[in-house]
Amino acid sequence: MKKQIFYFKDEDSDGPSFSLDDILDEAKEEGLKTILVYEAIPDKFEKDFIWCMEIGEATERKGCTKKLCSEYVSKNGKNGICKQRGNLYTWGTPHLFDVETGKELPLPEDYDAN
């Protein structure tokens, strides 16, 4: 099974990443023809924070324990890592998509990633 790729809706996003299908559905509702998104790549350098899927934001890793968090639910039903614990992602390469077809388009020649 191919691993699903997630994207940020814009380069300033500090919120969650989304599947391409979700982004395209929203873009269709907004009447957009194309949409520029940024691939979400796992942040392997951030060790002090995690993404809490229950509250929908980054939180300190040390606070993700049964004793400290009322939303904690063990993955194995006993103890250990919380099943709400997710990865943090950082911005990767930009991708331009046709909203109607979902096909990737080439970036404009004058596109500047900086």
Secondary structure, 3 states (H helix, E strand, C coil): CCCCCEEECCCCCCCCCEEHHHHHHHHHHCCCCEEEEEEEEECCCCCCEEEECCCCEEEEHHHCCCCCCCCCCECCCCCCCECCEECCEEEEEEEEEECCCCCEECCCCCCCCC
